[in-house]
């Protein structure tokens, strides 16, 4: 649902923009927040976001997330500057309100602003294998840079994030309750998830024995910005989910997003026969990721990387299906049964990943042996 221009203008006036806000362009991507590009009278552009505060279920979670984001950006700025990087384009930069706060509140909603990074593009999925490699490079670099972040400074913001057991329990409850009578339309997806639940939950139980790290938490391909001229990945464009987690889960989420041979596209008929792990994309992504991150990973974390690929795909399939069964209340949709379409795609991807699990294990070992 679009927000009125009056509300947008009222909110924009609360931030320290360079000039008056004159144009608001809605960005129709992203699963959670409402996002607008704001153009000011000076020509400067900004990203204005209404934050979905319901996502951040911890006590004061949305405000903890904003403070975490500020600390992460400061850490990245220092690290990138120290190595001679272009820190203004290789990380996000927040804009405070006119009274110095990280957020403004309008009509009970929480808003925040980033500087718009000019000359950038983003993609929903990799146009080519070189883009998958770029995703691996930037996410691997992000993990490496954040490996020295003081974890005690992070505040809890999201409850049950990447808790695969929790999400599976939620799915079982949604299937049992079936509040909208939708379960009949997704019996195949339910069956596929149930079939793999034992193996996936066993993999998850092994992963959670690892030590917690500072992780990104949502390493999908569309969370990256690319330079419009060079087509090289510049930075991670969403830091809302940064928190304590397990390093292999970040790797697994990236593979799930960047290495699907036939990703879900709204409005496009699904060709389930084409859905599966793209082995060439996996090689490109994993080589680049481990080139950057291997030195910051323990041997146990490296051993868990192949299992995390399967666990995260299972987890997100369960989450999309749960949301569909409960009336699409969490993930935004642009068409009917979109969450079902995403769950269907991921259950087929999950099937293929499990079929190729021996290959995934050997590929990770082969790549690690070359680094």
C-alpha positions in Angstrom: 0.0 0.0 0.0 1.4 3.4 -1.0 1.8 6.1 1.5 0.3 9.5 0.9 2.5 12.3 -0.4 1.3 14.4 2.6 2.7 11.9 5.0 6.0 11.6 3.0 6.5 15.3 3.0 5.7 15.6 6.7 8.3 12.9 7.4 10.9 14.3 5.1 10.8 17.7 6.8 12.0 16.0 10.0 15.4 15.0 8.5 18.4 17.1 7.8 18.2 17.1 4.0 20.2 19.3 1.7 17.2 21.3 0.3 13.4 20.7 0.4 12.0 17.3 -0.6 10.3 17.7 -4.0 9.9 14.2 -5.4 9.1 10.8 -3.9 9.6 7.6 -6.0 8.5 4.4 -4.4 10.8 1.4 -4.8 8.7 -1.7 -5.1 11.4 -4.2 -4.0 12.1 -5.6 -0.6 10.0 -8.0 1.5 9.5 -5.9 4.7 10.0 -2.1 4.6 8.4 0.6 2.5 11.1 2.5 0.6 11.2 5.8 -1.4 13.9 7.7 -3.3 13.6 11.3 -2.3 14.9 14.0 -4.6 15.5 17.4 -3.0 15.6 21.0 -4.5 19.4 20.8 -4.4 19.4 17.7 -6.6 20.6 15.5 -3.8 18.8 12.2 -3.4 18.1 10.1 -0.3 16.6 6.8 0.7 13.6 7.3 3.0 12.2 4.1 4.6 9.3 3.3 6.8 10.5 0.5 9.0 8.2 -2.4 9.7 8.6 -2.3 13.4 6.6 -5.5 13.9 9.5 -7.5 12.5 11.7 -6.4 15.4 9.9 -8.3 18.1 12.5 -7.9 20.9 11.8 -5.3 23.6 12.6 -2.0 21.9 13.8 -4.0 18.9 13.4 -1.4 16.2 15.4 1.2 18.2 18.0 -1.4 19.0 18.3 -2.2 15.3 18.8 1.5 14.4 21.6 1.7 17.0 23.2 -1.5 15.8 23.1 -0.2 12.2 24.9 3.0 13.2 27.6 1.1 15.0 28.1 -1.3 12.1 28.4 1.5 9.6 31.0 3.3 11.8 33.0 0.0 12.0 32.8 -0.5 8.3 33.8 3.1 7.6 36.9 2.8 9.7 37.9 -0.5 8.2 37.3 0.6 4.6 39.1 3.9 5.1 42.1 2.1 6.7 42.7 0.0 3.7 42.3 2.9 1.3 38.8 2.1 0.0 36.1 4.4 -1.2 34.2 4.5 2.1 31.4 6.7 0.9 30.4 4.2 -1.8 31.4 0.9 -0.1 29.0 1.3 2.8 25.7 2.9 3.8 25.6 6.3 5.5 22.6 7.4 7.7 21.1 10.8 7.8 19.9 12.1 11.2 16.9 14.2 11.9 17.0 17.9 12.4 17.3 17.3 16.1 20.0 14.7 15.8 18.1 11.5 16.1 18.5 8.3 14.0 14.8 8.1 13.2 11.6 10.1 13.1 8.1 9.0 14.0 5.1 10.0 11.9 1.6 8.8 12.7 3.0 6.1 15.0 5.4 4.7 12.3 9.2 4.7 12.5 11.2 6.2 9.6 14.9 6.4 8.8 17.0 7.8 6.0 20.2 6.9 4.1 22.2 8.9 1.7 21.5 7.6 -1.8 24.6 6.2 -3.5 24.6 7.6 -7.0 25.6 5.6 -10.0 24.5 2.2 -8.6 22.1 -0.5 -9.7 20.7 -3.6 -8.0 19.5 -6.9 -9.3 17.0 -9.5 -8.0 19.2 -12.4 -9.2 22.6 -12.6 -10.9 22.5 -11.7 -14.6 25.7 -13.7 -15.0 28.2 -15.9 -13.2 30.5 -12.9 -12.8 27.7 -11.3 -10.7 27.5 -14.4 -8.5 31.3 -14.1 -8.0 30.9 -10.4 -7.1 28.2 -11.3 -4.5 30.6 -13.9 -3.0 33.4 -11.3 -2.9 31.4 -8.6 -1.1 29.6 -10.9 1.3 32.9 -12.6 2.1 34.6 -9.3 2.6 31.7 -8.1 4.8 32.1 -11.2 7.1 35.8 -10.6 7.3 35.5 -7.0 8.1 32.9 -7.7 10.8 35.0 -10.5 12.4 36.6 -7.8 14.5 33.4 -6.0 15.5 32.9 -5.9 19.3 29.9 -8.3 19.7 29.1 -7.0 23.2 28.0 -3.7 21.6 25.2 -5.3 19.6 21.7 -5.1 21.1 19.0 -7.8 20.5 16.5 -6.7 17.9 14.8 -9.7 16.3 13.4 -12.7 18.1 14.0 -16.3 16.7 16.0 -15.1 13.7 17.3 -18.0 11.7 15.9 -20.4 14.3 15.0 -23.2 11.9 13.3 -25.3 14.6 11.0 -22.4 15.5 10.0 -21.7 11.8 9.3 -25.4 11.3 7.1 -25.5 14.4 5.3 -22.4 13.1 4.6 -24.2 9.8 3.2 -27.3 11.4 0.9 -25.0 13.5 -0.2 -23.1 10.4 -1.0 -26.4 8.5 -2.9 -27.7 11.5 -4.9 -24.5 12.0 -5.3 -23.7 8.3 -7.2 -20.5 9.1 -8.0 -19.6 5.5 -8.5 -23.1 4.0 -5.4 -22.7 1.9 -3.6 -25.9 2.8 -5.5 -27.8 0.1 -3.7 -25.7 -2.5 -0.2 -26.5 -1.2 -0.2 -30.2 -0.3 2.9 -30.9 -2.5 4.9 -28.1 -0.9 3.9 -29.3 2.6 4.9 -32.9 1.7 8.3 -31.9 0.3 9.1 -29.9 3.5 8.0 -32.7 5.8 10.0 -35.2 3.8 13.2 -33.3 4.4 12.5 -32.0 7.9 14.4 -34.8 9.7 17.7 -34.3 7.8 17.4 -30.5 7.8 16.7 -30.2 11.5 19.6 -32.6 12.3 21.9 -30.3 10.2 20.6 -27.3 12.1 21.3 -28.9 15.5 24.9 -29.3 14.5 25.2 -25.7 13.2 23.9 -24.2 16.5 26.7 -26.0 18.4 29.1 -23.5 16.7 30.1 -20.3 18.5 28.0 -17.3 17.6 29.5 -14.5 15.5 28.5 -11.1 14.2 26.6 -12.1 11.0 24.6 -10.2 8.4 21.6 -12.4 8.7 19.9 -11.7 5.3 22.6 -12.2 2.6 20.3 -12.4 -0.4 21.6 -11.2 -3.7 19.2 -8.3 -4.0 20.7 -6.7 -0.8 23.8 -5.7 -2.9 24.5 -2.5 -4.8 26.5 -2.7 -8.0 28.4 0.1 -9.7 26.4 1.1 -12.8 29.6 1.6 -14.9 31.8 -1.3 -13.9 29.1 -3.8 -12.8 31.2 -4.6 -9.8 29.5 -5.1 -6.4 30.0 -2.1 -4.1 28.3 -2.7 -0.8 25.7 -4.4 1.2 22.6 -2.3 1.1 20.6 -3.6 4.1 21.9 -4.0 7.6 18.7 -4.4 9.6 19.4 -8.1 10.4 23.0 -7.7 11.6 23.3 -9.6 14.9 24.7 -12.6 16.6 24.3 -15.8 14.5 26.1 -18.6 12.8 28.6 -17.9 10.0 27.5 -20.8 7.8 24.0 -19.6 7.7 25.1 -16.4 6.0 26.9 -18.5 3.4 23.9 -20.7 2.9 21.5 -17.9 2.5 23.7 -16.3 -0.2 23.9 -19.6 -2.1 20.1 -20.1 -1.9 19.6 -16.6 -3.4 22.5 -16.3 -5.9 22.8 -19.9 -7.2 19.3 -20.9 -8.2 19.1 -21.8 -11.9 15.5 -20.7 -12.1 14.7 -18.1 -9.3 11.1 -17.1 -8.6 9.9 -14.1 -10.7 6.5 -12.5 -10.0 4.1 -12.9 -12.9 6.3 -15.4 -14.7 4.9 -19.0 -15.0 7.1 -21.4 -13.0 9.1 -23.9 -14.9 9.8 -26.3 -12.0 11.9 -28.6 -14.2 14.6 -25.8 -14.4 14.7 -25.0 -10.7 17.9 -26.3 -9.1 21.3 -25.5 -7.8 23.4 -23.9 -10.6 26.8 -25.6 -10.1 28.7 -23.0 -12.1 27.2 -20.2 -10.1 27.9 -22.1 -6.9 31.6 -22.4 -7.9 31.9 -18.7 -8.8 30.2 -17.6 -5.6 31.9 -19.9 -3.2 35.4 -19.3 -4.6 35.0 -15.6 -4.2 33.4 -15.8 -0.8 36.0 -18.1 0.7 38.9 -16.1 -0.9 37.7 -13.2 1.3 36.4 -15.0 4.4 38.2 -18.3 4.8 40.9 -16.9 7.1 38.2 -15.7 9.5 36.3 -19.0 9.6 37.1 -21.9 11.9 37.6 -25.4 10.5 34.2 -26.4 12.1 32.5 -23.5 10.4 34.0 -24.5 7.0 32.8 -28.0 7.5 29.2 -26.8 8.2 29.0 -24.6 5.0 27.4 -27.4 2.8 24.8 -28.2 5.4 23.9 -24.6 5.9 23.0 -24.3 2.2 20.3 -26.9 2.7 19.1 -25.7 6.1 18.5 -22.1 5.0 16.6 -23.1 1.9 14.4 -25.4 4.0 13.9 -22.7 6.6 12.8 -20.0 4.1 10.6 -22.4 2.2 8.8 -23.1 5.5 8.6 -19.4 6.3 7.0 -18.4 2.9 4.6 -21.3 3.2 3.6 -20.4 6.7 2.9 -16.8 5.7 0.8 -18.0 2.8 -1.3 -20.2 5.0 -1.8 -17.4 7.5 -2.8 -14.8 5.0 0.4 -13.1 3.8 0.9 -11.0 6.9 4.7 -10.9 7.1 6.2 -10.8 3.6 4.8 -8.1 1.3 3.2 -9.5 -1.9 2.5 -7.9 -5.3 0.3 -10.6 -6.6 -2.0 -13.3 -5.3 -0.3 -16.5 -4.0 3.2 -14.9 -4.3 4.4 -16.4 -1.1 3.1 -19.8 -2.3 5.1 -19.3 -5.5 8.2 -18.6 -3.6 7.7 -21.6 -1.3 7.1 -23.8 -4.3 10.3 -22.6 -6.0 12.3 -23.2 -2.8 11.0 -26.7 -2.2 12.1 -27.7 -5.7 15.5 -26.0 -5.1 15.7 -27.9 -1.7 15.1 -31.2 -3.5 17.9 -30.6 -5.9 20.3 -29.4 -3.2 19.8 -32.6 -1.3 20.2 -34.6 -4.4 23.5 -32.8 -5.1 24.7 -32.7 -1.4 27.7 -34.9 -2.1 28.7 -32.7 -4.9 28.3 -29.6 -2.7 30.5 -31.1 0.0 33.2 -32.0 -2.5 33.0 -28.6 -4.2 33.6 -26.8 -0.9 36.5 -29.0 -0.1 38.0 -28.5 -3.5 37.7 -24.7 -3.4 39.1 -24.6 0.2 42.1 -26.7 -1.1 42.9 -24.1 -3.7 42.8 -21.0 -1.4 
